[in-house]
């Protein structure tokens, strides 16, 4: 019983930290161009 009283708040706290990190990444623009990096590797640059 004592373990549950520790584990439930710890799990909720870690979940909130993860959710806050996700919202921070979205607000910071980390997911603005998910296909750009994948397509950029296929573009052949002849400028060199």
mmCIF entry with sequence, helices, sheets and N, C-alpha, C, O atoms, coordinates in Angstrom:
data_MODEL
# 
_entry.id   MODEL 
# 
_entity.id                         1 
_entity.type                       polymer 
_entity.pdbx_number_of_molecules   1 
# 
_entity_poly.entity_id                      1 
_entity_poly.type                           'polypeptide(L)' 
_entity_poly.nstd_linkage                   no 
_entity_poly.nstd_monomer                   no 
_entity_poly.pdbx_seq_one_letter_code       
;(UNK)(UNK)(UNK)(UNK)(UNK)(UNK)(UNK)(UNK)(UNK)(UNK)(UNK)(UNK)(UNK)(UNK)(UNK)(UNK)
(UNK)(UNK)(UNK)(UNK)(UNK)(UNK)(UNK)(UNK)(UNK)(UNK)(UNK)(UNK)(UNK)(UNK)(UNK)(UNK)
(UNK)(UNK)(UNK)(UNK)(UNK)(UNK)(UNK)(UNK)(UNK)(UNK)(UNK)(UNK)(UNK)(UNK)(UNK)(UNK)
;
_entity_poly.pdbx_seq_one_letter_code_can   XXXXXXXXXXXXXXXXXXXXXXXXXXXXXXXXXXXXXXXXXXXXXXXX 
_entity_poly.pdbx_strand_id                 A 
# 
loop_
_entity_poly_seq.entity_id 
_entity_poly_seq.num 
_entity_poly_seq.mon_id 
_entity_poly_seq.hetero 
1 1  UNK n 
1 2  UNK n 
1 3  UNK n 
1 4  UNK n 
1 5  UNK n 
1 6  UNK n 
1 7  UNK n 
1 8  UNK n 
1 9  UNK n 
1 10 UNK n 
1 11 UNK n 
1 12 UNK n 
1 13 UNK n 
1 14 UNK n 
1 15 UNK n 
1 16 UNK n 
1 17 UNK n 
1 18 UNK n 
1 19 UNK n 
1 20 UNK n 
1 21 UNK n 
1 22 UNK n 
1 23 UNK n 
1 24 UNK n 
1 25 UNK n 
1 26 UNK n 
1 27 UNK n 
1 28 UNK n 
1 29 UNK n 
1 30 UNK n 
1 31 UNK n 
1 32 UNK n 
1 33 UNK n 
1 34 UNK n 
1 35 UNK n 
1 36 UNK n 
1 37 UNK n 
1 38 UNK n 
1 39 UNK n 
1 40 UNK n 
1 41 UNK n 
1 42 UNK n 
1 43 UNK n 
1 44 UNK n 
1 45 UNK n 
1 46 UNK n 
1 47 UNK n 
1 48 UNK n 
# 
_struct_asym.id          A 
_struct_asym.entity_id   1 
# 
loop_
_struct_conf.conf_type_id 
_struct_conf.id 
_struct_conf.pdbx_PDB_helix_id 
_struct_conf.beg_label_comp_id 
_struct_conf.beg_label_asym_id 
_struct_conf.beg_label_seq_id 
_struct_conf.pdbx_beg_PDB_ins_code 
_struct_conf.end_label_comp_id 
_struct_conf.end_label_asym_id 
_struct_conf.end_label_seq_id 
_struct_conf.pdbx_end_PDB_ins_code 
_struct_conf.beg_auth_comp_id 
_struct_conf.beg_auth_asym_id 
_struct_conf.beg_auth_seq_id 
_struct_conf.end_auth_comp_id 
_struct_conf.end_auth_asym_id 
_struct_conf.end_auth_seq_id 
_struct_conf.pdbx_PDB_helix_class 
_struct_conf.details 
_struct_conf.pdbx_PDB_helix_length 
HELX_P HELX_P1 AA1 UNK A 2  ? UNK A 28 ? UNK A 2  UNK A 28 1 ? 27 
HELX_P HELX_P2 AA2 UNK A 36 ? UNK A 40 ? UNK A 36 UNK A 40 1 ? 5  
# 
_struct_conf_type.id          HELX_P 
_struct_conf_type.criteria    ? 
_struct_conf_type.reference   ? 
# 
loop_
_atom_site.group_PDB 
_atom_site.id 
_atom_site.type_symbol 
_atom_site.label_atom_id 
_atom_site.label_alt_id 
_atom_site.label_comp_id 
_atom_site.label_asym_id 
_atom_site.label_entity_id 
_atom_site.label_seq_id 
_atom_site.pdbx_PDB_ins_code 
_atom_site.Cartn_x 
_atom_site.Cartn_y 
_atom_site.Cartn_z 
_atom_site.occupancy 
_atom_site.B_iso_or_equiv 
_atom_site.pdbx_formal_charge 
_atom_site.auth_seq_id 
_atom_site.auth_comp_id 
_atom_site.auth_asym_id 
_atom_site.auth_atom_id 
_atom_site.pdbx_PDB_model_num 
ATOM 1   N N  . UNK A 1 1  ? 0.825  -1.202 0.000   1.00 0.00 ? 1  UNK A N  1 
ATOM 2   C CA . UNK A 1 1  ? 0.000  0.000  0.000   1.00 0.00 ? 1  UNK A CA 1 
ATOM 3   C C  . UNK A 1 1  ? 0.859  1.252  0.000   1.00 0.00 ? 1  UNK A C  1 
ATOM 4   O O  . UNK A 1 1  ? 0.528  2.236  -0.661  1.00 0.00 ? 1  UNK A O  1 
ATOM 5   N N  . UNK A 1 2  ? 1.970  1.219  0.744   1.00 0.00 ? 2  UNK A N  1 
ATOM 6   C CA . UNK A 1 2  ? 2.849  2.388  0.786   1.00 0.00 ? 2  UNK A CA 1 
ATOM 7   C C  . UNK A 1 2  ? 3.509  2.645  -0.564  1.00 0.00 ? 2  UNK A C  1 
ATOM 8   O O  . UNK A 1 2  ? 3.786  3.790  -0.920  1.00 0.00 ? 2  UNK A O  1 
ATOM 9   N N  . UNK A 1 3  ? 3.758  1.570  -1.315  1.00 0.00 ? 3  UNK A N  1 
ATOM 10  C CA . UNK A 1 3  ? 4.357  1.731  -2.643  1.00 0.00 ? 3  UNK A CA 1 
ATOM 11  C C  . UNK A 1 3  ? 3.433  2.446  -3.609  1.00 0.00 ? 3  UNK A C  1 
ATOM 12  O O  . UNK A 1 3  ? 3.874  3.266  -4.414  1.00 0.00 ? 3  UNK A O  1 
ATOM 13  N N  . UNK A 1 4  ? 2.151  2.131  -3.524  1.00 0.00 ? 4  UNK A N  1 
ATOM 14  C CA . UNK A 1 4  ? 1.173  2.774  -4.411  1.00 0.00 ? 4  UNK A CA 1 
ATOM 15  C C  . UNK A 1 4  ? 1.082  4.263  -4.112  1.00 0.00 ? 4  UNK A C  1 
ATOM 16  O O  . UNK A 1 4  ? 0.934  5.080  -5.021  1.00 0.00 ? 4  UNK A O  1 
ATOM 17  N N  . UNK A 1 5  ? 1.171  4.612  -2.827  1.00 0.00 ? 5  UNK A N  1 
ATOM 18  C CA . UNK A 1 5  ? 1.092  6.025  -2.459  1.00 0.00 ? 5  UNK A CA 1 
ATOM 19  C C  . UNK A 1 5  ? 2.276  6.818  -2.999  1.00 0.00 ? 5  UNK A C  1 
ATOM 20  O O  . UNK A 1 5  ? 2.186  8.037  -3.145  1.00 0.00 ? 5  UNK A O  1 
ATOM 21  N N  . UNK A 1 6  ? 3.373  6.150  -3.294  1.00 0.00 ? 6  UNK A N  1 
ATOM 22  C CA . UNK A 1 6  ? 4.527  6.822  -3.890  1.00 0.00 ? 6  UNK A CA 1 
ATOM 23  C C  . UNK A 1 6  ? 4.493  6.748  -5.413  1.00 0.00 ? 6  UNK A C  1 
ATOM 24  O O  . UNK A 1 6  ? 4.814  7.723  -6.093  1.00 0.00 ? 6  UNK A O  1 
ATOM 25  N N  . UNK A 1 7  ? 4.103  5.588  -5.949  1.00 0.00 ? 7  UNK A N  1 
ATOM 26  C CA . UNK A 1 7  ? 4.204  5.373  -7.391  1.00 0.00 ? 7  UNK A CA 1 
ATOM 27  C C  . UNK A 1 7  ? 3.171  6.151  -8.201  1.00 0.00 ? 7  UNK A C  1 
ATOM 28  O O  . UNK A 1 7  ? 3.483  6.621  -9.295  1.00 0.00 ? 7  UNK A O  1 
ATOM 29  N N  . UNK A 1 8  ? 1.956  6.296  -7.695  1.00 0.00 ? 8  UNK A N  1 
ATOM 30  C CA . UNK A 1 8  ? 0.933  7.024  -8.453  1.00 0.00 ? 8  UNK A CA 1 
ATOM 31  C C  . UNK A 1 8  ? 1.305  8.493  -8.633  1.00 0.00 ? 8  UNK A C  1 
ATOM 32  O O  . UNK A 1 8  ? 1.232  8.982  -9.761  1.00 0.00 ? 8  UNK A O  1 
ATOM 33  N N  . UNK A 1 9  ? 1.701  9.229  -7.591  1.00 0.00 ? 9  UNK A N  1 
ATOM 34  C CA . UNK A 1 9  ? 2.122  10.616 -7.826  1.00 0.00 ? 9  UNK A CA 1 
ATOM 35  C C  . UNK A 1 9  ? 3.389  10.726 -8.675  1.00 0.00 ? 9  UNK A C  1 
ATOM 36  O O  . UNK A 1 9  ? 3.545  11.670 -9.450  1.00 0.00 ? 9  UNK A O  1 
ATOM 37  N N  . UNK A 1 10 ? 4.292  9.754  -8.523  1.00 0.00 ? 10 UNK A N  1 
ATOM 38  C CA . UNK A 1 10 ? 5.508  9.777  -9.347  1.00 0.00 ? 10 UNK A CA 1 
ATOM 39  C C  . UNK A 1 10 ? 5.156  9.582  -10.823 1.00 0.00 ? 10 UNK A C  1 
ATOM 40  O O  . UNK A 1 10 ? 5.707  10.266 -11.685 1.00 0.00 ? 10 UNK A O  1 
ATOM 41  N N  . UNK A 1 11 ? 4.247  8.659  -11.119 1.00 0.00 ? 11 UNK A N  1 
ATOM 42  C CA . UNK A 1 11 ? 3.834  8.430  -12.508 1.00 0.00 ? 11 UNK A CA 1 
ATOM 43  C C  . UNK A 1 11 ? 3.102  9.644  -13.075 1.00 0.00 ? 11 UNK A C  1 
ATOM 44  O O  . UNK A 1 11 ? 3.331  10.031 -14.221 1.00 0.00 ? 11 UNK A O  1 
ATOM 45  N N  . UNK A 1 12 ? 2.235  10.235 -12.285 1.00 0.00 ? 12 UNK A N  1 
ATOM 46  C CA . UNK A 1 12 ? 1.531  11.434 -12.747 1.00 0.00 ? 12 UNK A CA 1 
ATOM 47  C C  . UNK A 1 12 ? 2.505  12.591 -12.970 1.00 0.00 ? 12 UNK A C  1 
ATOM 48  O O  . UNK A 1 12 ? 2.373  13.338 -13.940 1.00 0.00 ? 12 UNK A O  1 
ATOM 49  N N  . UNK A 1 13 ? 3.463  12.735 -12.091 1.00 0.00 ? 13 UNK A N  1 
ATOM 50  C CA . UNK A 1 13 ? 4.459  13.801 -12.252 1.00 0.00 ? 13 UNK A CA 1 
ATOM 51  C C  . UNK A 1 13 ? 5.300  13.617 -13.509 1.00 0.00 ? 13 UNK A C  1 
ATOM 52  O O  . UNK A 1 13 ? 5.542  14.574 -14.244 1.00 0.00 ? 13 UNK A O  1 
ATOM 53  N N  . UNK A 1 14 ? 5.748  12.380 -13.757 1.00 0.00 ? 14 UNK A N  1 
ATOM 54  C CA . UNK A 1 14 ? 6.534  12.122 -14.968 1.00 0.00 ? 14 UNK A CA 1 
ATOM 55  C C  . UNK A 1 14 ? 5.697  12.326 -16.228 1.00 0.00 ? 14 UNK A C  1 
ATOM 56  O O  . UNK A 1 14 ? 6.196  12.822 -17.238 1.00 0.00 ? 14 UNK A O  1 
ATOM 57  N N  . UNK A 1 15 ? 4.423  11.941 -16.164 1.00 0.00 ? 15 UNK A N  1 
ATOM 58  C CA . UNK A 1 15 ? 3.542  12.172 -17.309 1.00 0.00 ? 15 UNK A CA 1 
ATOM 59  C C  . UNK A 1 15 ? 3.351  13.652 -17.589 1.00 0.00 ? 15 UNK A C  1 
ATOM 60  O O  . UNK A 1 15 ? 3.345  14.069 -18.747 1.00 0.00 ? 15 UNK A O  1 
ATOM 61  N N  . UNK A 1 16 ? 3.197  14.444 -16.544 1.00 0.00 ? 16 UNK A N  1 
ATOM 62  C CA . UNK A 1 16 ? 3.045  15.890 -16.728 1.00 0.00 ? 16 UNK A CA 1 
ATOM 63  C C  . UNK A 1 16 ? 4.326  16.523 -17.263 1.00 0.00 ? 16 UNK A C  1 
ATOM 64  O O  . UNK A 1 16 ? 4.273  17.446 -18.075 1.00 0.00 ? 16 UNK A O  1 
ATOM 65  N N  . UNK A 1 17 ? 5.475  16.027 -16.810 1.00 0.00 ? 17 UNK A N  1 
ATOM 66  C CA . UNK A 1 17 ? 6.747  16.536 -17.334 1.00 0.00 ? 17 UNK A CA 1 
ATOM 67  C C  . UNK A 1 17 ? 6.876  16.213 -18.827 1.00 0.00 ? 17 UNK A C  1 
ATOM 68  O O  . UNK A 1 17 ? 7.309  17.057 -19.612 1.00 0.00 ? 17 UNK A O  1 
ATOM 69  N N  . UNK A 1 18 ? 6.501  15.001 -19.212 1.00 0.00 ? 18 UNK A N  1 
ATOM 70  C CA . UNK A 1 18 ? 6.534  14.628 -20.630 1.00 0.00 ? 18 UNK A CA 1 
ATOM 71  C C  . UNK A 1 18 ? 5.571  15.441 -21.466 1.00 0.00 ? 18 UNK A C  1 
ATOM 72  O O  . UNK A 1 18 ? 5.903  15.856 -22.576 1.00 0.00 ? 18 UNK A O  1 
ATOM 73  N N  . UNK A 1 19 ? 4.373  15.674 -20.939 1.00 0.00 ? 19 UNK A N  1 
ATOM 74  C CA . UNK A 1 19 ? 3.387  16.480 -21.656 1.00 0.00 ? 19 UNK A CA 1 
ATOM 75  C C  . UNK A 1 19 ? 3.849  17.925 -21.797 1.00 0.00 ? 19 UNK A C  1 
ATOM 76  O O  . UNK A 1 19 ? 3.664  18.536 -22.849 1.00 0.00 ? 19 UNK A O  1 
ATOM 77  N N  . UNK A 1 20 ? 4.446  18.469 -20.751 1.00 0.00 ? 20 UNK A N  1 
ATOM 78  C CA . UNK A 1 20 ? 4.974  19.832 -20.821 1.00 0.00 ? 20 UNK A CA 1 
ATOM 79  C C  . UNK A 1 20 ? 6.112  19.917 -21.837 1.00 0.00 ? 20 UNK A C  1 
ATOM 80  O O  . UNK A 1 20 ? 6.218  20.901 -22.570 1.00 0.00 ? 20 UNK A O  1 
ATOM 81  N N  . UNK A 1 21 ? 6.961  18.891 -21.882 1.00 0.00 ? 21 UNK A N  1 
ATOM 82  C CA . UNK A 1 21 ? 8.038  18.869 -22.868 1.00 0.00 ? 21 UNK A CA 1 
ATOM 83  C C  . UNK A 1 21 ? 7.518  18.795 -24.294 1.00 0.00 ? 21 UNK A C  1 
ATOM 84  O O  . UNK A 1 21 ? 8.071  19.420 -25.198 1.00 0.00 ? 21 UNK A O  1 
ATOM 85  N N  . UNK A 1 22 ? 6.461  18.034 -24.490 1.00 0.00 ? 22 UNK A N  1 
ATOM 86  C CA . UNK A 1 22 ? 5.858  17.949 -25.826 1.00 0.00 ? 22 UNK A CA 1 
ATOM 87  C C  . UNK A 1 22 ? 5.276  19.284 -26.250 1.00 0.00 ? 22 UNK A C  1 
ATOM 88  O O  . UNK A 1 22 ? 5.501  19.729 -27.375 1.00 0.00 ? 22 UNK A O  1 
ATOM 89  N N  . UNK A 1 23 ? 4.525  19.932 -25.358 1.00 0.00 ? 23 UNK A N  1 
ATOM 90  C CA . UNK A 1 23 ? 3.947  21.227 -25.695 1.00 0.00 ? 23 UNK A CA 1 
ATOM 91  C C  . UNK A 1 23 ? 5.032  22.284 -25.923 1.00 0.00 ? 23 UNK A C  1 
ATOM 92  O O  . UNK A 1 23 ? 4.870  23.164 -26.769 1.00 0.00 ? 23 UNK A O  1 
ATOM 93  N N  . UNK A 1 24 ? 6.125  22.202 -25.182 1.00 0.00 ? 24 UNK A N  1 
ATOM 94  C CA . UNK A 1 24 ? 7.244  23.124 -25.381 1.00 0.00 ? 24 UNK A CA 1 
ATOM 95  C C  . UNK A 1 24 ? 7.856  22.921 -26.768 1.00 0.00 ? 24 UNK A C  1 
ATOM 96  O O  . UNK A 1 24 ? 8.179  23.889 -27.456 1.00 0.00 ? 24 UNK A O  1 
ATOM 97  N N  . UNK A 1 25 ? 8.014  21.651 -27.176 1.00 0.00 ? 25 UNK A N  1 
ATOM 98  C CA . UNK A 1 25 ? 8.588  21.361 -28.491 1.00 0.00 ? 25 UNK A CA 1 
ATOM 99  C C  . UNK A 1 25 ? 7.670  21.833 -29.613 1.00 0.00 ? 25 UNK A C  1 
ATOM 100 O O  . UNK A 1 25 ? 8.147  22.348 -30.624 1.00 0.00 ? 25 UNK A O  1 
ATOM 101 N N  . UNK A 1 26 ? 6.365  21.663 -29.447 1.00 0.00 ? 26 UNK A N  1 
ATOM 102 C CA . UNK A 1 26 ? 5.418  22.132 -30.463 1.00 0.00 ? 26 UNK A CA 1 
ATOM 103 C C  . UNK A 1 26 ? 5.457  23.650 -30.552 1.00 0.00 ? 26 UNK A C  1 
ATOM 104 O O  . UNK A 1 26 ? 5.474  24.206 -31.651 1.00 0.00 ? 26 UNK A O  1 
ATOM 105 N N  . UNK A 1 27 ? 5.472  24.327 -29.408 1.00 0.00 ? 27 UNK A N  1 
ATOM 106 C CA . UNK A 1 27 ? 5.494  25.788 -29.406 1.00 0.00 ? 27 UNK A CA 1 
ATOM 107 C C  . UNK A 1 27 ? 6.808  26.324 -29.965 1.00 0.00 ? 27 UNK A C  1 
ATOM 108 O O  . UNK A 1 27 ? 6.838  27.402 -30.557 1.00 0.00 ? 27 UNK A O  1 
ATOM 109 N N  . UNK A 1 28 ? 7.890  25.578 -29.779 1.00 0.00 ? 28 UNK A N  1 
ATOM 110 C CA . UNK A 1 28 ? 9.207  26.011 -30.230 1.00 0.00 ? 28 UNK A CA 1 
ATOM 111 C C  . UNK A 1 28 ? 9.433  25.732 -31.715 1.00 0.00 ? 28 UNK A C  1 
ATOM 112 O O  . UNK A 1 28 ? 10.443 26.161 -32.274 1.00 0.00 ? 28 UNK A O  1 
ATOM 113 N N  . UNK A 1 29 ? 8.505  25.020 -32.362 1.00 0.00 ? 29 UNK A N  1 
ATOM 114 C CA . UNK A 1 29 ? 8.604  24.795 -33.799 1.00 0.00 ? 29 UNK A CA 1 
ATOM 115 C C  . UNK A 1 29 ? 9.356  23.539 -34.193 1.00 0.00 ? 29 UNK A C  1 
ATOM 116 O O  . UNK A 1 29 ? 9.843  23.458 -35.320 1.00 0.00 ? 29 UNK A O  1 
ATOM 117 N N  . UNK A 1 30 ? 9.470  22.568 -33.321 1.00 0.00 ? 30 UNK A N  1 
ATOM 118 C CA . UNK A 1 30 ? 10.207 21.348 -33.641 1.00 0.00 ? 30 UNK A CA 1 
ATOM 119 C C  . UNK A 1 30 ? 9.501  20.477 -34.670 1.00 0.00 ? 30 UNK A C  1 
ATOM 120 O O  . UNK A 1 30 ? 10.148 19.678 -35.346 1.00 0.00 ? 30 UNK A O  1 
ATOM 121 N N  . UNK A 1 31 ? 8.192  20.616 -34.799 1.00 0.00 ? 31 UNK A N  1 
ATOM 122 C CA . UNK A 1 31 ? 7.424  19.758 -35.684 1.00 0.00 ? 31 UNK A CA 1 
ATOM 123 C C  . UNK A 1 31 ? 6.841  20.525 -36.862 1.00 0.00 ? 31 UNK A C  1 
ATOM 124 O O  . UNK A 1 31 ? 5.858  20.074 -37.450 1.00 0.00 ? 31 UNK A O  1 
ATOM 125 N N  . UNK A 1 32 ? 7.411  21.663 -37.224 1.00 0.00 ? 32 UNK A N  1 
ATOM 126 C CA . UNK A 1 32 ? 6.866  22.472 -38.302 1.00 0.00 ? 32 UNK A CA 1 
ATOM 127 C C  . UNK A 1 32 ? 7.064  21.841 -39.677 1.00 0.00 ? 32 UNK A C  1 
ATOM 128 O O  . UNK A 1 32 ? 6.185  21.947 -40.531 1.00 0.00 ? 32 UNK A O  1 
ATOM 129 N N  . UNK A 1 33 ? 8.192  21.191 -39.904 1.00 0.00 ? 33 UNK A N  1 
ATOM 130 C CA . UNK A 1 33 ? 8.508  20.640 -41.225 1.00 0.00 ? 33 UNK A CA 1 
ATOM 131 C C  . UNK A 1 33 ? 8.992  19.199 -41.086 1.00 0.00 ? 33 UNK A C  1 
ATOM 132 O O  . UNK A 1 33 ? 10.187 18.940 -41.230 1.00 0.00 ? 33 UNK A O  1 
ATOM 133 N N  . UNK A 1 34 ? 8.089  18.256 -40.809 1.00 0.00 ? 34 UNK A N  1 
ATOM 134 C CA . UNK A 1 34 ? 8.538  16.883 -40.591 1.00 0.00 ? 34 UNK A CA 1 
ATOM 135 C C  . UNK A 1 34 ? 9.019  16.193 -41.873 1.00 0.00 ? 34 UNK A C  1 
ATOM 136 O O  . UNK A 1 34 ? 9.823  15.264 -41.797 1.00 0.00 ? 34 UNK A O  1 
ATOM 137 N N  . UNK A 1 35 ? 8.554  16.620 -43.032 1.00 0.00 ? 35 UNK A N  1 
ATOM 138 C CA . UNK A 1 35 ? 8.956  15.963 -44.276 1.00 0.00 ? 35 UNK A CA 1 
ATOM 139 C C  . UNK A 1 35 ? 10.145 16.642 -44.937 1.00 0.00 ? 35 UNK A C  1 
ATOM 140 O O  . UNK A 1 35 ? 10.747 16.069 -45.845 1.00 0.00 ? 35 UNK A O  1 
ATOM 141 N N  . UNK A 1 36 ? 10.494 17.831 -44.511 1.00 0.00 ? 36 UNK A N  1 
ATOM 142 C CA . UNK A 1 36 ? 11.579 18.564 -45.153 1.00 0.00 ? 36 UNK A CA 1 
ATOM 143 C C  . UNK A 1 36 ? 12.922 17.887 -45.034 1.00 0.00 ? 36 UNK A C  1 
ATOM 144 O O  . UNK A 1 36 ? 13.670 17.817 -46.010 1.00 0.00 ? 36 UNK A O  1 
ATOM 145 N N  . UNK A 1 37 ? 13.239 17.391 -43.861 1.00 0.00 ? 37 UNK A N  1 
ATOM 146 C CA . UNK A 1 37 ? 14.530 16.723 -43.674 1.00 0.00 ? 37 UNK A CA 1 
ATOM 147 C C  . UNK A 1 37 ? 14.584 15.414 -44.451 1.00 0.00 ? 37 UNK A C  1 
ATOM 148 O O  . UNK A 1 37 ? 15.640 15.043 -44.965 1.00 0.00 ? 37 UNK A O  1 
ATOM 149 N N  . UNK A 1 38 ? 13.471 14.720 -44.541 1.00 0.00 ? 38 UNK A N  1 
ATOM 150 C CA . UNK A 1 38 ? 13.444 13.467 -45.286 1.00 0.00 ? 38 UNK A CA 1 
ATOM 151 C C  . UNK A 1 38 ? 13.594 13.721 -46.783 1.00 0.00 ? 38 UNK A C  1 
ATOM 152 O O  . UNK A 1 38 ? 14.235 12.934 -47.480 1.00 0.00 ? 38 UNK A O  1 
ATOM 153 N N  . UNK A 1 39 ? 13.016 14.798 -47.283 1.00 0.00 ? 39 UNK A N  1 
ATOM 154 C CA . UNK A 1 39 ? 13.119 15.101 -48.708 1.00 0.00 ? 39 UNK A CA 1 
ATOM 155 C C  . UNK A 1 39 ? 14.427 15.785 -49.054 1.00 0.00 ? 39 UNK A C  1 
ATOM 156 O O  . UNK A 1 39 ? 14.893 15.687 -50.189 1.00 0.00 ? 39 UNK A O  1 
ATOM 157 N N  . UNK A 1 40 ? 15.027 16.473 -48.097 1.00 0.00 ? 40 UNK A N  1 
ATOM 158 C CA . UNK A 1 40 ? 16.270 17.196 -48.354 1.00 0.00 ? 40 UNK A CA 1 
ATOM 159 C C  . UNK A 1 40 ? 17.414 16.262 -48.706 1.00 0.00 ? 40 UNK A C  1 
ATOM 160 O O  . UNK A 1 40 ? 18.325 16.651 -49.437 1.00 0.00 ? 40 UNK A O  1 
ATOM 161 N N  . UNK A 1 41 ? 17.383 15.029 -48.196 1.00 0.00 ? 41 UNK A N  1 
ATOM 162 C CA . UNK A 1 41 ? 18.455 14.093 -48.495 1.00 0.00 ? 41 UNK A CA 1 
ATOM 163 C C  . UNK A 1 41 ? 18.389 13.610 -49.953 1.00 0.00 ? 41 UNK A C  1 
ATOM 164 O O  . UNK A 1 41 ? 19.388 13.143 -50.500 1.00 0.00 ? 41 UNK A O  1 
ATOM 165 N N  . UNK A 1 42 ? 17.215 13.725 -50.574 1.00 0.00 ? 42 UNK A N  1 
ATOM 166 C CA . UNK A 1 42 ? 17.044 13.273 -51.947 1.00 0.00 ? 42 UNK A CA 1 
ATOM 167 C C  . UNK A 1 42 ? 17.411 14.339 -52.977 1.00 0.00 ? 42 UNK A C  1 
ATOM 168 O O  . UNK A 1 42 ? 17.557 14.030 -54.159 1.00 0.00 ? 42 UNK A O  1 
ATOM 169 N N  . UNK A 1 43 ? 17.560 15.583 -52.544 1.00 0.00 ? 43 UNK A N  1 
ATOM 170 C CA . UNK A 1 43 ? 17.845 16.670 -53.469 1.00 0.00 ? 43 UNK A CA 1 
ATOM 171 C C  . UNK A 1 43 ? 19.350 16.656 -53.797 1.00 0.00 ? 43 UNK A C  1 
ATOM 172 O O  . UNK A 1 43 ? 20.197 16.678 -52.904 1.00 0.00 ? 43 UNK A O  1 
ATOM 173 N N  . UNK A 1 44 ? 19.646 16.619 -55.068 1.00 0.00 ? 44 UNK A N  1 
ATOM 174 C CA . UNK A 1 44 ? 21.034 16.596 -55.514 1.00 0.00 ? 44 UNK A CA 1 
ATOM 175 C C  . UNK A 1 44 ? 21.512 18.013 -55.750 1.00 0.00 ? 44 UNK A C  1 
ATOM 176 O O  . UNK A 1 44 ? 21.027 18.695 -56.653 1.00 0.00 ? 44 UNK A O  1 
ATOM 177 N N  . UNK A 1 45 ? 22.461 18.461 -54.943 1.00 0.00 ? 45 UNK A N  1 
ATOM 178 C CA . UNK A 1 45 ? 22.978 19.821 -55.067 1.00 0.00 ? 45 UNK A CA 1 
ATOM 179 C C  . UNK A 1 45 ? 24.157 19.839 -56.037 1.00 0.00 ? 45 UNK A C  1 
ATOM 180 O O  . UNK A 1 45 ? 25.163 19.169 -55.806 1.00 0.00 ? 45 UNK A O  1 
ATOM 181 N N  . UNK A 1 46 ? 24.035 20.601 -57.112 1.00 0.00 ? 46 UNK A N  1 
ATOM 182 C CA . UNK A 1 46 ? 25.081 20.689 -58.126 1.00 0.00 ? 46 UNK A CA 1 
ATOM 183 C C  . UNK A 1 46 ? 25.936 21.937 -57.953 1.00 0.00 ? 46 UNK A C  1 
ATOM 184 O O  . UNK A 1 46 ? 26.768 22.233 -58.811 1.00 0.00 ? 46 UNK A O  1 
ATOM 185 N N  . UNK A 1 47 ? 25.750 22.675 -56.861 1.00 0.00 ? 47 UNK A N  1 
ATOM 186 C CA . UNK A 1 47 ? 26.460 23.940 -56.686 1.00 0.00 ? 47 UNK A CA 1 
ATOM 187 C C  . UNK A 1 47 ? 27.931 23.762 -56.371 1.00 0.00 ? 47 UNK A C  1 
ATOM 188 O O  . UNK A 1 47 ? 28.675 24.734 -56.505 1.00 0.00 ? 47 UNK A O  1 
ATOM 189 N N  . UNK A 1 48 ? 28.392 22.639 -55.978 1.00 0.00 ? 48 UNK A N  1 
ATOM 190 C CA . UNK A 1 48 ? 29.775 22.447 -55.541 1.00 0.00 ? 48 UNK A CA 1 
ATOM 191 C C  . UNK A 1 48 ? 30.694 22.283 -56.646 1.00 0.00 ? 48 UNK A C  1 
ATOM 192 O O  . UNK A 1 48 ? 31.894 22.113 -56.431 1.00 0.00 ? 48 UNK A O  1 
# 
